[in-house]
Amino acid sequence: MDRYIERCWRIIQRVATKRDLEITVVHSCLGHFMKNVKVNASKVLGKKQ
């Protein structure tokens, strides 16, 4: 986890290496995540959004 945070910090500070930029940065906005959960649950349960 420490290496991941260090890599993210280098990217934010614009001193990232080529390797830092090749690896996926995991991120998620809670609002968008919850919206997707609501949409998918509505499909399964047959309710309107």
mmCIF entry with sequence, helices, sheets and N, C-alpha, C, O atoms, coordinates in Angstrom:
data_MODEL
# 
_entry.id   MODEL 
# 
_entity.id                         1 
_entity.type                       polymer 
_entity.pdbx_number_of_molecules   1 
# 
_entity_poly.entity_id                      1 
_entity_poly.type                           'polypeptide(L)' 
_entity_poly.nstd_linkage                   no 
_entity_poly.nstd_monomer                   no 
_entity_poly.pdbx_seq_one_letter_code       MDRYIERCWRIIQRVATKRDLEITVVHSCLGHFMKNVKVNASKVLGKKQ 
_entity_poly.pdbx_seq_one_letter_code_can   MDRYIERCWRIIQRVATKRDLEITVVHSCLGHFMKNVKVNASKVLGKKQ 
_entity_poly.pdbx_strand_id                 A 
# 
loop_
_entity_poly_seq.entity_id 
_entity_poly_seq.num 
_entity_poly_seq.mon_id 
_entity_poly_seq.hetero 
1 1  MET n 
1 2  ASP n 
1 3  ARG n 
1 4  TYR n 
1 5  ILE n 
1 6  GLU n 
1 7  ARG n 
1 8  CYS n 
1 9  TRP n 
1 10 ARG n 
1 11 ILE n 
1 12 ILE n 
1 13 GLN n 
1 14 ARG n 
1 15 VAL n 
1 16 ALA n 
1 17 THR n 
1 18 LYS n 
1 19 ARG n 
1 20 ASP n 
1 21 LEU n 
1 22 GLU n 
1 23 ILE n 
1 24 THR n 
1 25 VAL n 
1 26 VAL n 
1 27 HIS n 
1 28 SER n 
1 29 CYS n 
1 30 LEU n 
1 31 GLY n 
1 32 HIS n 
1 33 PHE n 
1 34 MET n 
1 35 LYS n 
1 36 ASN n 
1 37 VAL n 
1 38 LYS n 
1 39 VAL n 
1 40 ASN n 
1 41 ALA n 
1 42 SER n 
1 43 LYS n 
1 44 VAL n 
1 45 LEU n 
1 46 GLY n 
1 47 LYS n 
1 48 LYS n 
1 49 GLN n 
# 
_struct_asym.id          A 
_struct_asym.entity_id   1 
# 
loop_
_struct_conf.conf_type_id 
_struct_conf.id 
_struct_conf.pdbx_PDB_helix_id 
_struct_conf.beg_label_comp_id 
_struct_conf.beg_label_asym_id 
_struct_conf.beg_label_seq_id 
_struct_conf.pdbx_beg_PDB_ins_code 
_struct_conf.end_label_comp_id 
_struct_conf.end_label_asym_id 
_struct_conf.end_label_seq_id 
_struct_conf.pdbx_end_PDB_ins_code 
_struct_conf.beg_auth_comp_id 
_struct_conf.beg_auth_asym_id 
_struct_conf.beg_auth_seq_id 
_struct_conf.end_auth_comp_id 
_struct_conf.end_auth_asym_id 
_struct_conf.end_auth_seq_id 
_struct_conf.pdbx_PDB_helix_class 
_struct_conf.details 
_struct_conf.pdbx_PDB_helix_length 
HELX_P HELX_P1 AA1 ASP A 2  ? ILE A 12 ? ASP A 2  ILE A 12 1 ? 11 
HELX_P HELX_P2 AA2 LYS A 18 ? GLU A 22 ? LYS A 18 GLU A 22 1 ? 5  
HELX_P HELX_P3 AA3 LEU A 30 ? LEU A 45 ? LEU A 30 LEU A 45 1 ? 16 
# 
_struct_conf_type.id          HELX_P 
_struct_conf_type.criteria    ? 
_struct_conf_type.reference   ? 
# 
loop_
_atom_site.group_PDB 
_atom_site.id 
_atom_site.type_symbol 
_atom_site.label_atom_id 
_atom_site.label_alt_id 
_atom_site.label_comp_id 
_atom_site.label_asym_id 
_atom_site.label_entity_id 
_atom_site.label_seq_id 
_atom_site.pdbx_PDB_ins_code 
_atom_site.Cartn_x 
_atom_site.Cartn_y 
_atom_site.Cartn_z 
_atom_site.occupancy 
_atom_site.B_iso_or_equiv 
_atom_site.pdbx_formal_charge 
_atom_site.auth_seq_id 
_atom_site.auth_comp_id 
_atom_site.auth_asym_id 
_atom_site.auth_atom_id 
_atom_site.pdbx_PDB_model_num 
ATOM 1   N N  . MET A 1 1  ? 0.818   -1.182 0.000   1.00 0.00 ? 1  MET A N  1 
ATOM 2   C CA . MET A 1 1  ? 0.000   0.000  0.000   1.00 0.00 ? 1  MET A CA 1 
ATOM 3   C C  . MET A 1 1  ? 0.871   1.259  0.000   1.00 0.00 ? 1  MET A C  1 
ATOM 4   O O  . MET A 1 1  ? 0.542   2.251  -0.651  1.00 0.00 ? 1  MET A O  1 
ATOM 5   N N  . ASP A 1 2  ? 1.970   1.208  0.727   1.00 0.00 ? 2  ASP A N  1 
ATOM 6   C CA . ASP A 1 2  ? 2.856   2.370  0.764   1.00 0.00 ? 2  ASP A CA 1 
ATOM 7   C C  . ASP A 1 2  ? 3.406   2.701  -0.619  1.00 0.00 ? 2  ASP A C  1 
ATOM 8   O O  . ASP A 1 2  ? 3.499   3.869  -0.997  1.00 0.00 ? 2  ASP A O  1 
ATOM 9   N N  . ARG A 1 3  ? 3.768   1.663  -1.370  1.00 0.00 ? 3  ARG A N  1 
ATOM 10  C CA . ARG A 1 3  ? 4.287   1.900  -2.727  1.00 0.00 ? 3  ARG A CA 1 
ATOM 11  C C  . ARG A 1 3  ? 3.223   2.525  -3.614  1.00 0.00 ? 3  ARG A C  1 
ATOM 12  O O  . ARG A 1 3  ? 3.527   3.394  -4.431  1.00 0.00 ? 3  ARG A O  1 
ATOM 13  N N  . TYR A 1 4  ? 1.973   2.089  -3.458  1.00 0.00 ? 4  TYR A N  1 
ATOM 14  C CA . TYR A 1 4  ? 0.869   2.644  -4.245  1.00 0.00 ? 4  TYR A CA 1 
ATOM 15  C C  . TYR A 1 4  ? 0.678   4.128  -3.925  1.00 0.00 ? 4  TYR A C  1 
ATOM 16  O O  . TYR A 1 4  ? 0.534   4.947  -4.832  1.00 0.00 ? 4  TYR A O  1 
ATOM 17  N N  . ILE A 1 5  ? 0.678   4.467  -2.655  1.00 0.00 ? 5  ILE A N  1 
ATOM 18  C CA . ILE A 1 5  ? 0.495   5.863  -2.252  1.00 0.00 ? 5  ILE A CA 1 
ATOM 19  C C  . ILE A 1 5  ? 1.660   6.714  -2.743  1.00 0.00 ? 5  ILE A C  1 
ATOM 20  O O  . ILE A 1 5  ? 1.455   7.836  -3.206  1.00 0.00 ? 5  ILE A O  1 
ATOM 21  N N  . GLU A 1 6  ? 2.866   6.198  -2.646  1.00 0.00 ? 6  GLU A N  1 
ATOM 22  C CA . GLU A 1 6  ? 4.036   6.930  -3.140  1.00 0.00 ? 6  GLU A CA 1 
ATOM 23  C C  . GLU A 1 6  ? 3.931   7.169  -4.643  1.00 0.00 ? 6  GLU A C  1 
ATOM 24  O O  . GLU A 1 6  ? 4.258   8.252  -5.127  1.00 0.00 ? 6  GLU A O  1 
ATOM 25  N N  . ARG A 1 7  ? 3.476   6.164  -5.375  1.00 0.00 ? 7  ARG A N  1 
ATOM 26  C CA . ARG A 1 7  ? 3.322   6.306  -6.829  1.00 0.00 ? 7  ARG A CA 1 
ATOM 27  C C  . ARG A 1 7  ? 2.264   7.346  -7.158  1.00 0.00 ? 7  ARG A C  1 
ATOM 28  O O  . ARG A 1 7  ? 2.466   8.177  -8.043  1.00 0.00 ? 7  ARG A O  1 
ATOM 29  N N  . CYS A 1 8  ? 1.143   7.309  -6.457  1.00 0.00 ? 8  CYS A N  1 
ATOM 30  C CA . CYS A 1 8  ? 0.088   8.305  -6.669  1.00 0.00 ? 8  CYS A CA 1 
ATOM 31  C C  . CYS A 1 8  ? 0.607   9.705  -6.369  1.00 0.00 ? 8  CYS A C  1 
ATOM 32  O O  . CYS A 1 8  ? 0.293   10.654 -7.087  1.00 0.00 ? 8  CYS A O  1 
ATOM 33  N N  . TRP A 1 9  ? 1.398   9.834  -5.312  1.00 0.00 ? 9  TRP A N  1 
ATOM 34  C CA . TRP A 1 9  ? 1.952   11.140 -4.946  1.00 0.00 ? 9  TRP A CA 1 
ATOM 35  C C  . TRP A 1 9  ? 2.877   11.660 -6.051  1.00 0.00 ? 9  TRP A C  1 
ATOM 36  O O  . TRP A 1 9  ? 2.840   12.845 -6.380  1.00 0.00 ? 9  TRP A O  1 
ATOM 37  N N  . ARG A 1 10 ? 3.706   10.780 -6.624  1.00 0.00 ? 10 ARG A N  1 
ATOM 38  C CA . ARG A 1 10 ? 4.583   11.205 -7.717  1.00 0.00 ? 10 ARG A CA 1 
ATOM 39  C C  . ARG A 1 10 ? 3.766   11.672 -8.915  1.00 0.00 ? 10 ARG A C  1 
ATOM 40  O O  . ARG A 1 10 ? 4.133   12.649 -9.568  1.00 0.00 ? 10 ARG A O  1 
ATOM 41  N N  . ILE A 1 11 ? 2.669   10.991 -9.211  1.00 0.00 ? 11 ILE A N  1 
ATOM 42  C CA . ILE A 1 11 ? 1.812   11.382 -10.334 1.00 0.00 ? 11 ILE A CA 1 
ATOM 43  C C  . ILE A 1 11 ? 1.205   12.754 -10.073 1.00 0.00 ? 11 ILE A C  1 
ATOM 44  O O  . ILE A 1 11 ? 1.198   13.607 -10.961 1.00 0.00 ? 11 ILE A O  1 
ATOM 45  N N  . ILE A 1 12 ? 0.700   12.974 -8.874  1.00 0.00 ? 12 ILE A N  1 
ATOM 46  C CA . ILE A 1 12 ? 0.095   14.265 -8.521  1.00 0.00 ? 12 ILE A CA 1 
ATOM 47  C C  . ILE A 1 12 ? 1.125   15.387 -8.598  1.00 0.00 ? 12 ILE A C  1 
ATOM 48  O O  . ILE A 1 12 ? 0.805   16.494 -9.033  1.00 0.00 ? 12 ILE A O  1 
ATOM 49  N N  . GLN A 1 13 ? 2.350   15.112 -8.182  1.00 0.00 ? 13 GLN A N  1 
ATOM 50  C CA . GLN A 1 13 ? 3.411   16.120 -8.162  1.00 0.00 ? 13 GLN A CA 1 
ATOM 51  C C  . GLN A 1 13 ? 4.075   16.309 -9.530  1.00 0.00 ? 13 GLN A C  1 
ATOM 52  O O  . GLN A 1 13 ? 4.988   17.122 -9.676  1.00 0.00 ? 13 GLN A O  1 
ATOM 53  N N  . ARG A 1 14 ? 3.613   15.557 -10.522 1.00 0.00 ? 14 ARG A N  1 
ATOM 54  C CA . ARG A 1 14 ? 4.141   15.633 -11.891 1.00 0.00 ? 14 ARG A CA 1 
ATOM 55  C C  . ARG A 1 14 ? 5.610   15.239 -12.001 1.00 0.00 ? 14 ARG A C  1 
ATOM 56  O O  . ARG A 1 14 ? 6.353   15.795 -12.810 1.00 0.00 ? 14 ARG A O  1 
ATOM 57  N N  . VAL A 1 15 ? 6.016   14.286 -11.190 1.00 0.00 ? 15 VAL A N  1 
ATOM 58  C CA . VAL A 1 15 ? 7.374   13.750 -11.274 1.00 0.00 ? 15 VAL A CA 1 
ATOM 59  C C  . VAL A 1 15 ? 7.331   12.238 -11.484 1.00 0.00 ? 15 VAL A C  1 
ATOM 60  O O  . VAL A 1 15 ? 8.278   11.529 -11.143 1.00 0.00 ? 15 VAL A O  1 
ATOM 61  N N  . ALA A 1 16 ? 6.239   11.758 -12.040 1.00 0.00 ? 16 ALA A N  1 
ATOM 62  C CA . ALA A 1 16 ? 6.043   10.322 -12.238 1.00 0.00 ? 16 ALA A CA 1 
ATOM 63  C C  . ALA A 1 16 ? 7.011   9.771  -13.268 1.00 0.00 ? 16 ALA A C  1 
ATOM 64  O O  . ALA A 1 16 ? 7.374   10.444 -14.233 1.00 0.00 ? 16 ALA A O  1 
ATOM 65  N N  . THR A 1 17 ? 7.416   8.542  -13.043 1.00 0.00 ? 17 THR A N  1 
ATOM 66  C CA . THR A 1 17 ? 8.240   7.843  -14.020 1.00 0.00 ? 17 THR A CA 1 
ATOM 67  C C  . THR A 1 17 ? 7.324   7.250  -15.093 1.00 0.00 ? 17 THR A C  1 
ATOM 68  O O  . THR A 1 17 ? 6.103   7.221  -14.940 1.00 0.00 ? 17 THR A O  1 
ATOM 69  N N  . LYS A 1 18 ? 7.927   6.786  -16.162 1.00 0.00 ? 18 LYS A N  1 
ATOM 70  C CA . LYS A 1 18 ? 7.150   6.150  -17.223 1.00 0.00 ? 18 LYS A CA 1 
ATOM 71  C C  . LYS A 1 18 ? 6.411   4.937  -16.665 1.00 0.00 ? 18 LYS A C  1 
ATOM 72  O O  . LYS A 1 18 ? 5.258   4.693  -17.022 1.00 0.00 ? 18 LYS A O  1 
ATOM 73  N N  . ARG A 1 19 ? 7.060   4.189  -15.807 1.00 0.00 ? 19 ARG A N  1 
ATOM 74  C CA . ARG A 1 19 ? 6.452   2.995  -15.198 1.00 0.00 ? 19 ARG A CA 1 
ATOM 75  C C  . ARG A 1 19 ? 5.251   3.373  -14.322 1.00 0.00 ? 19 ARG A C  1 
ATOM 76  O O  . ARG A 1 19 ? 4.241   2.669  -14.320 1.00 0.00 ? 19 ARG A O  1 
ATOM 77  N N  . ASP A 1 20 ? 5.359   4.480  -13.581 1.00 0.00 ? 20 ASP A N  1 
ATOM 78  C CA . ASP A 1 20 ? 4.238   4.937  -12.754 1.00 0.00 ? 20 ASP A CA 1 
ATOM 79  C C  . ASP A 1 20 ? 2.992   5.145  -13.599 1.00 0.00 ? 20 ASP A C  1 
ATOM 80  O O  . ASP A 1 20 ? 1.884   4.816  -13.174 1.00 0.00 ? 20 ASP A O  1 
ATOM 81  N N  . LEU A 1 21 ? 3.171   5.685  -14.784 1.00 0.00 ? 21 LEU A N  1 
ATOM 82  C CA . LEU A 1 21 ? 2.036   6.010  -15.644 1.00 0.00 ? 21 LEU A CA 1 
ATOM 83  C C  . LEU A 1 21 ? 1.500   4.800  -16.403 1.00 0.00 ? 21 LEU A C  1 
ATOM 84  O O  . LEU A 1 21 ? 0.372   4.828  -16.896 1.00 0.00 ? 21 LEU A O  1 
ATOM 85  N N  . GLU A 1 22 ? 2.296   3.744  -16.498 1.00 0.00 ? 22 GLU A N  1 
ATOM 86  C CA . GLU A 1 22 ? 1.849   2.535  -17.189 1.00 0.00 ? 22 GLU A CA 1 
ATOM 87  C C  . GLU A 1 22 ? 0.922   1.681  -16.325 1.00 0.00 ? 22 GLU A C  1 
ATOM 88  O O  . GLU A 1 22 ? 0.105   0.921  -16.843 1.00 0.00 ? 22 GLU A O  1 
ATOM 89  N N  . ILE A 1 23 ? 1.053   1.810  -15.027 1.00 0.00 ? 23 ILE A N  1 
ATOM 90  C CA . ILE A 1 23 ? 0.260   1.007  -14.095 1.00 0.00 ? 23 ILE A CA 1 
ATOM 91  C C  . ILE A 1 23 ? -1.068  1.712  -13.838 1.00 0.00 ? 23 ILE A C  1 
ATOM 92  O O  . ILE A 1 23 ? -1.119  2.939  -13.751 1.00 0.00 ? 23 ILE A O  1 
ATOM 93  N N  . THR A 1 24 ? -2.129  0.943  -13.718 1.00 0.00 ? 24 THR A N  1 
ATOM 94  C CA . THR A 1 24 ? -3.461  1.489  -13.480 1.00 0.00 ? 24 THR A CA 1 
ATOM 95  C C  . THR A 1 24 ? -3.542  2.162  -12.118 1.00 0.00 ? 24 THR A C  1 
ATOM 96  O O  . THR A 1 24 ? -3.021  1.651  -11.126 1.00 0.00 ? 24 THR A O  1 
ATOM 97  N N  . VAL A 1 25 ? -4.202  3.315  -12.085 1.00 0.00 ? 25 VAL A N  1 
ATOM 98  C CA . VAL A 1 25 ? -4.488  3.997  -10.825 1.00 0.00 ? 25 VAL A CA 1 
ATOM 99  C C  . VAL A 1 25 ? -5.921  3.651  -10.453 1.00 0.00 ? 25 VAL A C  1 
ATOM 100 O O  . VAL A 1 25 ? -6.859  4.013  -11.162 1.00 0.00 ? 25 VAL A O  1 
ATOM 101 N N  . VAL A 1 26 ? -6.084  2.953  -9.345  1.00 0.00 ? 26 VAL A N  1 
ATOM 102 C CA . VAL A 1 26 ? -7.407  2.534  -8.898  1.00 0.00 ? 26 VAL A CA 1 
ATOM 103 C C  . VAL A 1 26 ? -8.098  3.731  -8.250  1.00 0.00 ? 26 VAL A C  1 
ATOM 104 O O  . VAL A 1 26 ? -7.535  4.376  -7.366  1.00 0.00 ? 26 VAL A O  1 
ATOM 105 N N  . HIS A 1 27 ? -9.313  4.022  -8.691  1.00 0.00 ? 27 HIS A N  1 
ATOM 106 C CA . HIS A 1 27 ? -10.066 5.127  -8.103  1.00 0.00 ? 27 HIS A CA 1 
ATOM 107 C C  . HIS A 1 27 ? -11.554 4.896  -8.284  1.00 0.00 ? 27 HIS A C  1 
ATOM 108 O O  . HIS A 1 27 ? -11.979 4.168  -9.181  1.00 0.00 ? 27 HIS A O  1 
ATOM 109 N N  . SER A 1 28 ? -12.319 5.508  -7.443  1.00 0.00 ? 28 SER A N  1 
ATOM 110 C CA . SER A 1 28 ? -13.768 5.428  -7.554  1.00 0.00 ? 28 SER A CA 1 
ATOM 111 C C  . SER A 1 28 ? -14.379 6.577  -6.775  1.00 0.00 ? 28 SER A C  1 
ATOM 112 O O  . SER A 1 28 ? -13.964 6.878  -5.656  1.00 0.00 ? 28 SER A O  1 
ATOM 113 N N  . CYS A 1 29 ? -15.350 7.200  -7.370  1.00 0.00 ? 29 CYS A N  1 
ATOM 114 C CA . CYS A 1 29 ? -16.100 8.243  -6.687  1.00 0.00 ? 29 CYS A CA 1 
ATOM 115 C C  . CYS A 1 29 ? -17.296 7.568  -6.024  1.00 0.00 ? 29 CYS A C  1 
ATOM 116 O O  . CYS A 1 29 ? -18.045 6.852  -6.690  1.00 0.00 ? 29 CYS A O  1 
ATOM 117 N N  . LEU A 1 30 ? -17.483 7.778  -4.753  1.00 0.00 ? 30 LEU A N  1 
ATOM 118 C CA . LEU A 1 30 ? -18.558 7.109  -4.031  1.00 0.00 ? 30 LEU A CA 1 
ATOM 119 C C  . LEU A 1 30 ? -19.920 7.456  -4.610  1.00 0.00 ? 30 LEU A C  1 
ATOM 120 O O  . LEU A 1 30 ? -20.802 6.600  -4.677  1.00 0.00 ? 30 LEU A O  1 
ATOM 121 N N  . GLY A 1 31 ? -20.100 8.704  -5.030  1.00 0.00 ? 31 GLY A N  1 
ATOM 122 C CA . GLY A 1 31 ? -21.381 9.108  -5.611  1.00 0.00 ? 31 GLY A CA 1 
ATOM 123 C C  . GLY A 1 31 ? -21.713 8.327  -6.872  1.00 0.00 ? 31 GLY A C  1 
ATOM 124 O O  . GLY A 1 31 ? -22.841 7.860  -7.036  1.00 0.00 ? 31 GLY A O  1 
ATOM 125 N N  . HIS A 1 32 ? -20.742 8.181  -7.760  1.00 0.00 ? 32 HIS A N  1 
ATOM 126 C CA . HIS A 1 32 ? -20.962 7.423  -8.987  1.00 0.00 ? 32 HIS A CA 1 
ATOM 127 C C  . HIS A 1 32 ? -21.162 5.940  -8.682  1.00 0.00 ? 32 HIS A C  1 
ATOM 128 O O  . HIS A 1 32 ? -21.998 5.281  -9.300  1.00 0.00 ? 32 HIS A O  1 
ATOM 129 N N  . PHE A 1 33 ? -20.404 5.427  -7.742  1.00 0.00 ? 33 PHE A N  1 
ATOM 130 C CA . PHE A 1 33 ? -20.546 4.025  -7.356  1.00 0.00 ? 33 PHE A CA 1 
ATOM 131 C C  . PHE A 1 33 ? -21.960 3.753  -6.842  1.00 0.00 ? 33 PHE A C  1 
ATOM 132 O O  . PHE A 1 33 ? -22.588 2.774  -7.243  1.00 0.00 ? 33 PHE A O  1 
ATOM 133 N N  . MET A 1 34 ? -22.459 4.615  -5.960  1.00 0.00 ? 34 MET A N  1 
ATOM 134 C CA . MET A 1 34 ? -23.794 4.428  -5.392  1.00 0.00 ? 34 MET A CA 1 
ATOM 135 C C  . MET A 1 34 ? -24.876 4.580  -6.461  1.00 0.00 ? 34 MET A C  1 
ATOM 136 O O  . MET A 1 34 ? -25.886 3.878  -6.426  1.00 0.00 ? 34 MET A O  1 
ATOM 137 N N  . LYS A 1 35 ? -24.666 5.494  -7.411  1.00 0.00 ? 35 LYS A N  1 
ATOM 138 C CA . LYS A 1 35 ? -25.625 5.655  -8.510  1.00 0.00 ? 35 LYS A CA 1 
ATOM 139 C C  . LYS A 1 35 ? -25.713 4.359  -9.311  1.00 0.00 ? 35 LYS A C  1 
ATOM 140 O O  . LYS A 1 35 ? -26.807 3.909  -9.652  1.00 0.00 ? 35 LYS A O  1 
ATOM 141 N N  . ASN A 1 36 ? -24.562 3.760  -9.610  1.00 0.00 ? 36 ASN A N  1 
ATOM 142 C CA . ASN A 1 36 ? -24.549 2.508  -10.368 1.00 0.00 ? 36 ASN A CA 1 
ATOM 143 C C  . ASN A 1 36 ? -25.207 1.378  -9.588  1.00 0.00 ? 36 ASN A C  1 
ATOM 144 O O  . ASN A 1 36 ? -25.901 0.544  -10.171 1.00 0.00 ? 36 ASN A O  1 
ATOM 145 N N  . VAL A 1 37 ? -24.997 1.343  -8.280  1.00 0.00 ? 37 VAL A N  1 
ATOM 146 C CA . VAL A 1 37 ? -25.656 0.330  -7.454  1.00 0.00 ? 37 VAL A CA 1 
ATOM 147 C C  . VAL A 1 37 ? -27.164 0.508  -7.537  1.00 0.00 ? 37 VAL A C  1 
ATOM 148 O O  . VAL A 1 37 ? -27.899 -0.469 -7.675  1.00 0.00 ? 37 VAL A O  1 
ATOM 149 N N  . LYS A 1 38 ? -27.628 1.747  -7.456  1.00 0.00 ? 38 LYS A N  1 
ATOM 150 C CA . LYS A 1 38 ? -29.066 2.033  -7.519  1.00 0.00 ? 38 LYS A CA 1 
ATOM 151 C C  . LYS A 1 38 ? -29.653 1.603  -8.861  1.00 0.00 ? 38 LYS A C  1 
ATOM 152 O O  . LYS A 1 38 ? -30.708 0.970  -8.904  1.00 0.00 ? 38 LYS A O  1 
ATOM 153 N N  . VAL A 1 39 ? -28.975 1.943  -9.950  1.00 0.00 ? 39 VAL A N  1 
ATOM 154 C CA . VAL A 1 39 ? -29.455 1.585  -11.288 1.00 0.00 ? 39 VAL A CA 1 
ATOM 155 C C  . VAL A 1 39 ? -29.522 0.069  -11.438 1.00 0.00 ? 39 VAL A C  1 
ATOM 156 O O  . VAL A 1 39 ? -30.522 -0.465 -11.918 1.00 0.00 ? 39 VAL A O  1 
ATOM 157 N N  . ASN A 1 40 ? -28.464 -0.623 -11.029 1.00 0.00 ? 40 ASN A N  1 
ATOM 158 C CA . ASN A 1 40 ? -28.442 -2.083 -11.156 1.00 0.00 ? 40 ASN A CA 1 
ATOM 159 C C  . ASN A 1 40 ? -29.469 -2.747 -10.251 1.00 0.00 ? 40 ASN A C  1 
ATOM 160 O O  . ASN A 1 40 ? -30.106 -3.722 -10.649 1.00 0.00 ? 40 ASN A O  1 
ATOM 161 N N  . ALA A 1 41 ? -29.635 -2.231 -9.045  1.00 0.00 ? 41 ALA A N  1 
ATOM 162 C CA . ALA A 1 41 ? -30.636 -2.792 -8.138  1.00 0.00 ? 41 ALA A CA 1 
ATOM 163 C C  . ALA A 1 41 ? -32.035 -2.576 -8.696  1.00 0.00 ? 41 ALA A C  1 
ATOM 164 O O  . ALA A 1 41 ? -32.895 -3.449 -8.579  1.00 0.00 ? 41 ALA A O  1 
ATOM 165 N N  . SER A 1 42 ? -32.265 -1.417 -9.301  1.00 0.00 ? 42 SER A N  1 
ATOM 166 C CA . SER A 1 42 ? -33.576 -1.133 -9.891  1.00 0.00 ? 42 SER A CA 1 
ATOM 167 C C  . SER A 1 42 ? -33.890 -2.105 -11.022 1.00 0.00 ? 42 SER A C  1 
ATOM 168 O O  . SER A 1 42 ? -35.030 -2.544 -11.173 1.00 0.00 ? 42 SER A O  1 
ATOM 169 N N  . LYS A 1 43 ? -32.879 -2.436 -11.813 1.00 0.00 ? 43 LYS A N  1 
ATOM 170 C CA . LYS A 1 43 ? -33.083 -3.391 -12.902 1.00 0.00 ? 43 LYS A CA 1 
ATOM 171 C C  . LYS A 1 43 ? -33.462 -4.760 -12.346 1.00 0.00 ? 43 LYS A C  1 
ATOM 172 O O  . LYS A 1 43 ? -34.373 -5.414 -12.852 1.00 0.00 ? 43 LYS A O  1 
ATOM 173 N N  . VAL A 1 44 ? -32.766 -5.179 -11.318 1.00 0.00 ? 44 VAL A N  1 
ATOM 174 C CA . VAL A 1 44 ? -33.011 -6.496 -10.734 1.00 0.00 ? 44 VAL A CA 1 
ATOM 175 C C  . VAL A 1 44 ? -34.358 -6.538 -10.025 1.00 0.00 ? 44 VAL A C  1 
ATOM 176 O O  . VAL A 1 44 ? -35.092 -7.520 -10.133 1.00 0.00 ? 44 VAL A O  1 
ATOM 177 N N  . LEU A 1 45 ? -34.678 -5.482 -9.308  1.00 0.00 ? 45 LEU A N  1 
ATOM 178 C CA . LEU A 1 45 ? -35.907 -5.461 -8.514  1.00 0.00 ? 45 LEU A CA 1 
ATOM 179 C C  . LEU A 1 45 ? -37.119 -4.977 -9.300  1.00 0.00 ? 45 LEU A C  1 
ATOM 180 O O  . LEU A 1 45 ? -38.250 -5.092 -8.828  1.00 0.00 ? 45 LEU A O  1 
ATOM 181 N N  . GLY A 1 46 ? -36.891 -4.433 -10.501 1.00 0.00 ? 46 GLY A N  1 
ATOM 182 C CA . GLY A 1 46 ? -37.988 -3.991 -11.349 1.00 0.00 ? 46 GLY A CA 1 
ATOM 183 C C  . GLY A 1 46 ? -38.642 -2.693 -10.914 1.00 0.00 ? 46 GLY A C  1 
ATOM 184 O O  . GLY A 1 46 ? -39.799 -2.439 -11.250 1.00 0.00 ? 46 GLY A O  1 
ATOM 185 N N  . LYS A 1 47 ? -37.916 -1.868 -10.169 1.00 0.00 ? 47 LYS A N  1 
ATOM 186 C CA . LYS A 1 47 ? -38.456 -0.587 -9.716  1.00 0.00 ? 47 LYS A CA 1 
ATOM 187 C C  . LYS A 1 47 ? -37.899 0.536  -10.567 1.00 0.00 ? 47 LYS A C  1 
ATOM 188 O O  . LYS A 1 47 ? -36.841 0.410  -11.183 1.00 0.00 ? 47 LYS A O  1 
ATOM 189 N N  . LYS A 1 48 ? -38.641 1.650  -10.588 1.00 0.00 ? 48 LYS A N  1 
ATOM 190 C CA . LYS A 1 48 ? -38.154 2.824  -11.303 1.00 0.00 ? 48 LYS A CA 1 
ATOM 191 C C  . LYS A 1 48 ? -37.065 3.499  -10.485 1.00 0.00 ? 48 LYS A C  1 
ATOM 192 O O  . LYS A 1 48 ? -36.990 3.361  -9.264  1.00 0.00 ? 48 LYS A O  1 
ATOM 193 N N  . GLN A 1 49 ? -36.214 4.242  -11.211 1.00 0.00 ? 49 GLN A N  1 
ATOM 194 C CA . GLN A 1 49 ? -35.134 4.963  -10.546 1.00 0.00 ? 49 GLN A CA 1 
ATOM 195 C C  . GLN A 1 49 ? -35.736 6.160  -9.914  1.00 0.00 ? 49 GLN A C  1 
ATOM 196 O O  . GLN A 1 49 ? -35.030 6.946  -9.281  1.00 0.00 ? 49 GLN A O  1 
# 
